[in-house]
Amino acid sequence: QMQLVESGGGSVQDGGSLRLSCADSGYTIRTDCLGWFRQAPGKQREGVALIQTGGGSKYYSDSVKGRFTISQDNAKNTVYLQMNSLKPEDTAMYFCAARSGSCQWDWWAIDYWGQGTQVTVSS
């Protein structure tokens, strides 16, 4: 069974940094894409950063490019999201996501979800 567990969320001031972690405690199928989505109150769930596993490409939404960095530790089955220069508009629930196949920006194409970790940025 796939189990994704997020950590690292919290509250920071405008311009602060946070590092999110997502650990895969077990998997039954090969995951080709790992990453992060977020959902703010009243908003649709949107892709933030995705990484094609096995040395593949990384993808970022326009709103976070240059500020966020996604990385993967294969030995630990963990994906990270380093978030720098955080803005109030980054405030959202952040969800770890996994998919078998190519990376997809559409939330309905994701195969597995974590429970989410809250990120709040105050101005």
C-alpha positions as CSV (number, residue, x, y, z in Angstrom):
1,Q,0.0,0.0,0.0
2,M,1.2,3.5,-0.8
3,Q,1.4,5.8,2.2
4,L,2.6,9.4,1.8
5,V,3.3,11.4,4.9
6,E,4.1,15.1,4.8
7,S,5.8,17.3,7.4
8,G,7.5,20.7,7.6
9,G,4.6,23.0,7.4
10,G,4.1,26.0,9.7
11,S,3.7,29.7,10.0
12,V,6.3,32.2,8.8
13,Q,6.7,35.9,8.0
14,D,6.7,37.3,4.5
15,G,10.1,36.4,3.0
16,G,10.7,33.4,5.2
17,S,11.5,29.8,4.3
18,L,10.1,26.4,5.0
19,R,11.2,22.9,3.9
20,L,8.5,20.3,3.3
21,S,9.2,16.6,3.3
22,C,7.1,13.7,2.0
23,A,8.0,10.2,2.9
24,D,6.7,7.1,1.1
25,S,6.5,4.5,3.7
26,G,5.7,1.8,1.2
27,Y,4.7,1.3,-2.4
28,T,3.2,-1.5,-4.4
29,I,3.7,0.0,-7.8
30,R,6.5,2.0,-9.4
31,T,6.0,5.8,-9.1
32,D,7.3,7.8,-12.0
33,C,6.3,11.2,-10.8
34,L,6.4,12.8,-7.3
35,G,5.6,16.3,-6.2
36,W,3.4,18.9,-4.5
37,F,0.1,20.4,-5.0
38,R,-1.6,23.1,-2.9
39,Q,-5.1,24.3,-2.2
40,A,-6.0,27.7,-0.7
41,P,-9.5,28.4,0.8
42,G,-12.0,28.8,-2.0
43,K,-9.4,27.8,-4.7
44,Q,-8.9,24.8,-6.8
45,R,-6.1,22.4,-6.0
46,E,-3.1,23.4,-8.2
47,G,0.3,21.9,-9.0
48,V,3.3,23.5,-7.4
49,A,6.3,21.4,-8.2
50,L,6.8,18.0,-9.8
51,I,9.8,15.7,-10.5
52,Q,10.0,12.9,-12.9
53,T,11.8,10.2,-11.0
54,G,14.8,8.2,-12.3
55,G,16.8,11.3,-13.2
56,G,13.9,13.0,-15.1
57,S,12.9,16.6,-15.4
58,K,11.6,19.0,-12.7
59,Y,8.6,21.2,-13.3
60,Y,7.4,24.3,-11.4
61,S,4.4,26.5,-11.6
62,D,5.0,30.0,-12.8
63,S,4.0,31.5,-9.4
64,V,6.8,29.7,-7.5
65,K,9.6,29.3,-10.1
66,G,12.9,30.8,-8.8
67,R,11.7,30.5,-5.2
68,F,10.9,26.8,-4.7
69,T,13.1,23.8,-5.3
70,I,12.0,20.2,-5.5
71,S,14.4,17.4,-4.8
72,Q,14.4,13.6,-4.1
73,D,16.3,11.2,-1.9
74,N,15.8,7.8,-3.5
75,A,17.4,5.9,-0.6
76,K,14.9,7.4,1.9
77,N,12.0,7.3,-0.5
78,T,11.5,11.0,0.3
79,V,10.7,14.1,-1.8
80,Y,11.5,17.6,-0.5
81,L,10.2,21.1,-1.3
82,Q,12.5,23.9,-0.3
83,M,10.4,27.1,-0.2
84,N,12.2,30.4,0.0
85,S,11.0,34.0,-0.3
86,L,7.6,32.9,0.8
87,K,4.7,35.3,0.1
88,P,1.3,35.6,1.7
89,E,-0.3,34.2,-1.5
90,D,1.7,31.0,-0.9
91,T,-0.6,30.3,2.1
92,A,-2.4,27.0,1.4
93,M,-2.6,23.4,2.4
94,Y,0.2,21.5,0.6
95,F,-0.3,18.0,-0.5
96,C,2.3,15.4,-1.5
97,A,1.4,13.6,-4.7
98,A,2.5,10.5,-6.6
99,R,1.6,9.2,-10.0
100,S,2.6,6.2,-12.1
101,G,3.4,7.6,-15.5
102,S,4.4,11.0,-16.8
103,C,4.0,14.0,-14.5
104,Q,0.6,15.7,-14.8
105,W,-0.5,19.2,-13.6
106,D,-4.2,18.1,-13.3
107,W,-5.0,17.0,-9.8
108,W,-7.5,14.4,-10.9
109,A,-4.6,12.6,-12.7
110,I,-2.8,11.9,-9.4
111,D,-2.8,8.4,-8.1
112,Y,-1.8,8.9,-4.5
113,W,-2.2,11.7,-2.0
114,G,-0.7,12.6,1.4
115,Q,-2.9,14.1,4.1
116,G,-1.5,17.6,3.7
117,T,0.5,20.1,5.7
118,Q,-0.5,23.7,6.3
119,V,1.7,26.6,5.2
120,T,0.8,30.1,6.4
121,V,2.7,33.2,5.4
122,S,1.9,36.4,7.3
123,S,2.5,39.9,5.9
